[in-house]
Amino acid sequence: MTILAVSISAGTPEQVRQRIEQAVQEGAGAIELRTDFLQPLEPSVVSELVHVAHSKKIPAIVTCRDSAQGGAGNWPEEKRIDILEAALDAGVSFVDCEFSRYVLNSVRSRLRLALQRNPKARLILSAHDFSGPFEDLTGLYESIVTVCPEAIPKLVYTARHINDCFEGLDLLHDSNRDVIVLAMGEAGMITRILTAKAGGFLTFACLSHQEATAPGQATAERMKKLYRWDQINNQTQIYGILGNPVAHSLSPAIYNDCFESAGLKALYLPFLLEGGQSEFETFMHQILSRPWLHVRGLSVTLPHKTHALEFTHRKGSFLDNLPESIGAVNTLKIGFNGLVSGYNTDCAGAIDALTETLGIGRHGLHNRRAAVIGAGGAGRAVAAGLNL
C-alpha cells in the first residue's frame, strides 16, 4: 500500500513536535522532517526529533534539502550531511539525499558508513525539476538504480500540462521496485493521488496549504477524506470532471461521498485540462491507451463539451441523438473494452429543475415564453430542451 507521508516544514523544534502529533492524529503513514527549515539546525536537535517520531510509532524521513533542489536556507553541504548522519545514528527509517550530491565520493562514503550503522534504514535518492518534466525520466531513474541499487529513486518534476503526468505514472506502474514519482503544480495534482493506483512507494501531503513544501501538495485531511486515500488500490475505478477550471467544482465531494455510501471501489477526481481539441484528444488517448488506470467515465465541463462531441463523433462507439442536436457532450462513458459513448444530461437536468420550480409538467412549457442567457453547452442544452 502506498504510504501517505506528511511533510513538516515548521521552523522551531517545538513547532515540529506539535506537527508530528497532528500528523499522527490525521492518520499519516509517515512524516517527512524537512530539517532545512529548522532554526536552529543542529544534529542534536534532529536526533531528538527522530526520537519524538519513534515515541509516536510513526516512520520518519529526514530531509535536509539542497537549496538548488528547492531547499530552504543555504546550508553548506557538510552541514546537510551531518544532519543525515545524525538522523541515521538516531535510528531514523529513511533519509533523503539529492542524487546529484550522492554521486560525489565525499557524500556517498559518509552516507554509506552511516547506513551501515543503521541497517534497517533506507536511502531515498531524489531529483527535482521545477521548470518542467525531466528530459529523460526513465534514463534518470536507471542512473539512480545503477549507482545505488538498494536506494529508493524519487523523481519529482513540474507538470506544465496534465498530459505531462502520464510518463511518470507509467514509470510507477512498470517498475518492479520501490519508486517515488510525482508531478508538481495544479496540472500534476492527479499524480499525488493516482500514485496509489500505479503502485508508487509513497506520496506527500501537508497539514495546511500554508505549510506545503511543493506546488500542488494537498492536505492530509483532503487526501484522506475527499479523495478516499485509504480505499485506493490498483483495482479502483476512476471517474472525474474534465475542464478548465475545475478546482472550484463540488463534483469530487458529491460523487466520492456517494461512492463511500454505496461501498464502491471508485474515485472521482478533478482533471484540469487546458487547451483545445488537440489537447483534449491527446488526453483521451492517454487514458484509453492505459486500461490499467480503469478510467470509466468523465463529466465534461467548459471549455470541452464541443471537443467531447467532436471526439465521440469521430472516434467513439456511440453518440446519443440529443448531444448531436444540442451540439455538446457533457458525459463520457468508457466501456471495459475502451469504447467511448457520449451523452448530454444538461438538457434533462435543466428542464426537470425548471418544471419542478414552476410546479408544472413538461407539456406545461409549451405555452410559456423563455429567454436563454448564454450560448455555451449548457445554454444550448436548455434551448434544445425547451424545443422538445
C-alpha positions as CSV (number, residue, x, y, z in Angstrom):
1,M,0.0,0.0,0.0
2,T,1.3,3.4,-0.9
3,I,2.4,5.5,2.1
4,L,0.9,8.9,2.8
5,A,3.7,10.9,4.2
6,V,3.1,14.3,5.7
7,S,5.8,16.9,5.1
8,I,6.7,19.0,8.2
9,S,8.4,22.3,7.5
10,A,8.0,24.1,10.8
11,G,10.7,26.4,11.9
12,T,11.3,25.6,15.6
13,P,11.7,22.2,17.3
14,E,8.6,22.8,19.4
15,Q,6.5,23.5,16.3
16,V,7.9,20.3,14.7
17,R,6.8,18.3,17.8
18,Q,3.3,19.8,17.5
19,R,3.1,19.0,13.8
20,I,4.3,15.4,14.4
21,E,1.4,15.0,16.9
22,Q,-1.1,16.5,14.5
23,A,0.2,14.3,11.6
24,V,-0.3,11.2,13.7
25,Q,-3.9,12.3,14.7
26,E,-4.7,12.9,11.0
27,G,-3.7,9.3,10.1
28,A,-0.3,9.9,8.3
29,G,1.6,6.8,7.4
30,A,4.9,8.5,7.8
31,I,6.3,12.0,8.3
32,E,9.0,13.9,6.4
33,L,11.1,16.2,8.6
34,R,12.2,19.0,6.3
35,T,15.1,20.0,8.5
36,D,16.3,22.6,6.1
37,F,13.5,24.8,7.6
38,L,14.7,24.3,11.2
39,Q,16.2,27.0,13.4
40,P,18.5,26.1,14.9
41,L,19.7,23.4,12.6
42,E,21.8,21.2,14.8
43,P,22.5,17.4,14.7
44,S,21.4,17.0,18.3
45,V,18.1,18.8,17.6
46,V,17.4,16.5,14.7
47,S,18.3,13.4,16.7
48,E,15.8,14.5,19.4
49,L,13.0,15.0,16.8
50,V,13.7,11.5,15.4
51,H,13.2,10.1,18.9
52,V,9.9,12.0,19.1
53,A,8.7,10.3,16.0
54,H,9.8,6.9,17.4
55,S,7.8,7.6,20.5
56,K,4.7,8.2,18.3
57,K,5.4,4.9,16.4
58,I,5.5,6.7,13.1
59,P,8.2,6.2,10.5
60,A,10.2,9.4,9.7
61,I,12.1,10.6,6.6
62,V,14.8,13.1,7.3
63,T,15.5,15.5,4.5
64,C,17.9,18.5,4.5
65,R,17.2,19.7,1.0
66,D,19.9,21.4,-1.1
67,S,18.8,25.0,-2.0
68,A,19.5,24.1,-5.7
69,Q,16.8,21.4,-5.4
70,G,14.2,23.6,-3.6
71,G,15.6,23.6,-0.1
72,A,15.0,26.4,2.5
73,G,18.1,28.3,3.6
74,N,21.5,27.9,2.1
75,W,23.1,25.3,4.3
76,P,26.6,24.1,3.3
77,E,26.8,20.5,2.1
78,E,28.9,19.3,5.1
79,K,26.2,20.6,7.4
80,R,23.5,18.8,5.5
81,I,25.3,15.5,5.6
82,D,26.0,16.0,9.3
83,I,22.2,16.2,9.7
84,L,21.5,13.0,7.7
85,E,24.2,11.1,9.7
86,A,22.7,12.3,13.0
87,A,19.3,11.1,11.9
88,L,20.6,7.7,10.9
89,D,22.5,7.3,14.2
90,A,19.2,8.2,16.0
91,G,17.5,5.3,14.2
92,V,15.5,7.1,11.5
93,S,13.6,5.0,9.0
94,F,14.6,6.9,5.9
95,V,17.0,9.7,4.8
96,D,16.6,11.6,1.6
97,C,19.7,12.8,-0.3
98,E,19.9,14.5,-3.7
99,F,21.2,12.2,-6.3
100,S,23.3,15.0,-7.8
101,R,25.2,15.2,-4.5
102,Y,25.3,11.5,-3.7
103,V,27.4,10.8,-6.8
104,L,30.2,12.7,-5.1
105,N,32.6,10.4,-3.3
106,S,32.7,12.7,-0.3
107,V,29.0,12.4,0.2
108,R,28.5,8.8,-0.8
109,S,31.2,7.4,1.5
110,R,29.8,9.2,4.6
111,L,26.2,8.1,4.0
112,R,27.2,4.5,3.3
113,L,29.1,4.3,6.6
114,A,26.1,5.8,8.4
115,L,23.7,3.4,6.7
116,Q,25.9,0.5,7.8
117,R,25.4,1.7,11.4
118,N,21.6,1.7,10.9
119,P,21.0,-1.3,8.6
120,K,17.2,-1.0,8.9
121,A,17.2,2.5,7.4
122,R,16.6,3.1,3.7
123,L,18.1,5.7,1.4
124,I,16.0,7.8,-0.9
125,L,17.9,9.4,-3.8
126,S,15.9,12.3,-5.2
127,A,15.9,14.6,-8.1
128,H,13.7,17.6,-8.7
129,D,12.9,19.8,-11.8
130,F,10.9,22.9,-11.0
131,S,10.9,24.1,-14.6
132,G,9.1,21.2,-16.3
133,P,9.3,17.4,-17.0
134,F,12.8,15.8,-17.0
135,E,14.3,15.4,-20.4
136,D,14.8,11.7,-19.8
137,L,12.8,10.5,-16.9
138,T,13.5,6.8,-17.5
139,G,17.2,7.4,-18.0
140,L,17.5,9.3,-14.7
141,Y,15.6,6.5,-12.9
142,E,18.0,3.9,-14.4
143,S,21.1,6.0,-13.4
144,I,19.9,6.1,-9.8
145,V,19.3,2.4,-9.8
146,T,22.7,1.7,-11.3
147,V,24.6,3.9,-8.9
148,C,22.8,2.6,-5.8
149,P,20.6,-0.4,-6.4
150,E,19.3,-0.5,-2.8
151,A,18.1,3.1,-2.9
152,I,14.5,4.3,-3.5
153,P,14.5,6.6,-6.5
154,K,12.5,9.7,-6.0
155,L,11.8,11.8,-9.2
156,V,9.7,14.9,-8.9
157,Y,9.0,17.3,-11.8
158,T,6.7,20.1,-12.7
159,A,3.8,19.2,-15.0
160,R,3.1,22.1,-17.4
161,H,0.0,20.3,-18.6
162,I,-2.0,17.3,-17.4
163,N,-0.7,15.3,-20.3
164,D,2.8,15.5,-18.7
165,C,1.6,13.3,-15.9
166,F,1.3,10.0,-17.8
167,E,5.0,9.3,-18.3
168,G,5.5,9.4,-14.5
169,L,2.5,7.2,-13.9
170,D,3.9,4.7,-16.5
171,L,7.2,4.5,-14.7
172,L,5.4,3.8,-11.4
173,H,3.2,1.1,-13.0
174,D,6.0,-0.6,-14.9
175,S,8.6,-0.6,-12.2
176,N,9.2,-3.8,-10.2
177,R,10.8,-1.9,-7.2
178,D,10.0,0.8,-4.7
179,V,10.0,4.2,-6.5
180,I,8.5,7.6,-6.0
181,V,7.4,9.7,-8.9
182,L,5.3,12.8,-8.5
183,A,4.4,15.8,-10.7
184,M,4.2,19.3,-9.1
185,G,1.7,22.0,-9.8
186,E,-2.1,22.0,-10.2
187,A,-1.8,20.1,-13.5
188,G,0.2,17.4,-11.8
189,M,-2.0,17.0,-8.7
190,I,-3.6,13.8,-10.0
191,T,-0.2,12.0,-9.7
192,R,-0.2,12.6,-6.0
193,I,-3.4,10.5,-5.8
194,L,-3.1,8.1,-8.6
195,T,0.4,7.0,-7.4
196,A,-1.6,4.7,-5.0
197,K,-3.2,3.1,-8.0
198,A,0.0,2.9,-10.0
199,G,2.0,1.3,-7.2
200,G,4.2,4.2,-6.0
201,F,6.1,3.8,-2.8
202,L,4.7,7.0,-1.2
203,T,3.2,10.3,-1.8
204,F,3.4,13.6,0.1
205,A,0.8,15.7,1.8
206,C,0.9,18.7,4.1
207,L,-1.0,19.7,7.2
208,S,-2.1,23.1,5.8
209,H,-1.8,24.9,2.5
210,Q,0.4,27.4,4.2
211,E,2.9,24.7,5.1
212,A,3.0,22.9,1.7
213,T,6.6,22.0,0.7
214,A,5.8,21.7,-3.1
215,P,3.4,23.2,-5.6
216,G,0.1,21.2,-5.8
217,Q,0.6,19.4,-2.5
218,A,-2.8,18.6,-0.9
219,T,-3.5,18.5,2.8
220,A,-3.6,15.1,4.6
221,E,-7.2,15.7,5.6
222,R,-8.2,16.3,1.9
223,M,-6.3,13.2,0.8
224,K,-7.9,11.0,3.4
225,K,-11.5,12.4,3.4
226,L,-12.2,13.9,0.0
227,Y,-10.1,11.5,-2.1
228,R,-10.7,8.4,0.0
229,W,-7.0,7.7,0.2
230,D,-7.3,4.5,2.3
231,Q,-9.6,2.9,-0.2
232,I,-7.4,3.3,-3.3
233,N,-5.7,0.3,-4.8
234,N,-4.8,-1.0,-8.3
235,Q,-8.5,-2.1,-8.8
236,T,-10.1,1.3,-8.0
237,Q,-12.4,2.6,-10.8
238,I,-11.6,6.2,-11.8
239,Y,-14.1,8.9,-12.7
240,G,-13.7,12.6,-12.9
241,I,-14.6,16.1,-14.1
242,L,-12.7,17.3,-17.1
243,G,-12.5,21.0,-17.7
244,N,-10.7,24.3,-17.1
245,P,-11.0,25.5,-14.4
246,V,-12.1,22.6,-12.1
247,A,-10.6,23.4,-8.7
248,H,-13.9,25.1,-7.7
249,S,-16.1,22.1,-8.6
250,L,-18.1,20.4,-5.9
251,S,-18.4,17.2,-8.0
252,P,-15.5,15.3,-6.3
253,A,-17.0,15.9,-2.9
254,I,-20.5,14.8,-4.1
255,Y,-19.5,11.7,-6.1
256,N,-16.9,10.5,-3.6
257,D,-19.4,10.7,-0.8
258,C,-21.9,8.7,-2.9
259,F,-19.2,6.1,-3.7
260,E,-18.4,5.9,0.0
261,S,-22.0,5.4,1.0
262,A,-22.5,2.8,-1.7
263,G,-19.4,0.9,-0.7
264,L,-18.0,1.2,-4.3
265,K,-14.3,0.9,-5.1
266,A,-14.4,4.1,-7.1
267,L,-12.8,7.5,-7.0
268,Y,-13.8,10.8,-8.6
269,L,-11.0,13.3,-9.4
270,P,-10.7,16.8,-10.9
271,F,-8.8,16.7,-14.2
272,L,-7.5,20.1,-15.2
273,L,-7.3,20.0,-19.0
274,E,-6.0,23.2,-20.6
275,G,-6.1,23.8,-24.3
276,G,-8.4,22.9,-27.1
277,Q,-9.4,20.0,-29.3
278,S,-5.8,18.8,-29.8
279,E,-5.1,18.7,-26.1
280,F,-8.5,17.1,-25.4
281,E,-7.8,14.3,-27.9
282,T,-4.3,13.7,-26.5
283,F,-5.7,13.4,-23.0
284,M,-8.3,10.9,-24.2
285,H,-5.6,8.9,-26.0
286,Q,-3.6,8.8,-22.8
287,I,-6.3,7.4,-20.6
288,L,-7.7,5.0,-23.3
289,S,-4.2,3.5,-24.0
290,R,-3.7,2.7,-20.3
291,P,-6.5,0.3,-19.4
292,W,-4.8,-0.3,-16.0
293,L,-5.9,3.2,-15.0
294,H,-9.5,1.9,-15.1
295,V,-11.0,5.3,-16.1
296,R,-14.7,4.6,-16.5
297,G,-16.4,7.9,-17.0
298,L,-15.9,11.7,-17.3
299,S,-18.1,14.6,-16.6
300,V,-17.2,17.3,-19.2
301,T,-17.4,21.0,-18.5
302,L,-16.2,24.2,-20.0
303,P,-14.5,24.5,-22.5
304,H,-14.6,20.9,-23.6
305,K,-18.2,20.0,-24.3
306,T,-17.9,20.6,-28.0
307,H,-14.5,18.9,-28.0
308,A,-16.1,15.9,-26.4
309,L,-18.8,15.9,-29.1
310,E,-16.3,16.0,-31.9
311,F,-14.1,13.3,-30.3
312,T,-17.1,11.0,-29.8
313,H,-18.5,11.7,-33.2
314,R,-15.2,10.6,-34.9
315,K,-13.7,8.1,-32.5
316,G,-16.4,7.0,-30.1
317,S,-18.6,3.9,-30.4
318,F,-22.0,5.5,-29.5
319,L,-23.3,9.1,-29.6
320,D,-26.8,9.7,-28.3
321,N,-29.1,11.7,-30.6
322,L,-29.6,14.5,-28.1
323,P,-25.9,15.7,-28.0
324,E,-26.0,15.9,-31.8
325,S,-29.0,18.3,-31.7
326,I,-27.6,20.3,-28.8
327,G,-24.0,20.4,-30.1
328,A,-22.4,19.4,-26.8
329,V,-21.5,16.3,-24.8
330,N,-21.2,16.6,-21.1
331,T,-20.8,12.9,-20.1
332,L,-18.4,10.4,-21.5
333,K,-18.8,6.7,-20.6
334,I,-15.8,4.5,-21.2
335,G,-16.5,0.8,-21.5
336,F,-14.3,-2.0,-20.3
337,N,-13.1,-2.5,-23.9
338,G,-12.1,1.2,-24.1
339,L,-15.1,2.1,-26.3
340,V,-16.4,5.7,-25.6
341,S,-20.1,6.7,-25.5
342,G,-21.2,10.4,-25.4
343,Y,-24.3,11.8,-23.7
344,N,-25.8,15.1,-22.6
345,T,-27.6,15.2,-19.2
346,D,-27.7,19.1,-19.1
347,C,-31.0,19.1,-21.0
348,A,-32.9,16.8,-18.7
349,G,-31.4,18.3,-15.6
350,A,-32.3,21.9,-16.6
351,I,-35.9,21.1,-17.8
352,D,-36.6,19.0,-14.7
353,A,-35.4,21.8,-12.5
354,L,-37.5,24.4,-14.4
355,T,-40.7,22.4,-14.4
356,E,-40.3,21.4,-10.7
357,T,-39.8,25.1,-9.7
358,L,-42.8,26.2,-11.8
359,G,-44.9,23.2,-10.5
360,I,-45.9,22.1,-14.0
361,G,-45.3,19.2,-16.3
362,R,-43.1,19.3,-19.3
363,H,-46.1,19.9,-21.6
364,G,-46.9,23.0,-19.5
365,L,-43.9,24.7,-21.0
366,H,-45.4,24.7,-24.5
367,N,-47.4,27.9,-23.9
368,R,-44.6,29.7,-22.0
369,R,-42.1,32.2,-23.3
370,A,-38.5,31.7,-22.2
371,A,-35.2,33.5,-22.6
372,V,-32.0,31.6,-22.5
373,I,-29.0,33.7,-21.5
374,G,-25.7,32.3,-22.6
375,A,-24.7,30.3,-25.7
376,G,-22.4,27.7,-24.1
377,G,-23.0,23.9,-24.0
378,A,-25.4,24.3,-21.0
379,G,-27.3,27.1,-22.7
380,R,-27.7,25.1,-25.9
381,A,-28.9,22.1,-23.9
382,V,-31.6,24.3,-22.3
383,A,-32.7,25.7,-25.6
384,A,-32.9,22.2,-27.1
385,G,-35.0,21.0,-24.1
386,L,-37.4,23.9,-24.5
387,N,-37.9,23.0,-28.1
388,L,-38.7,19.3,-27.5
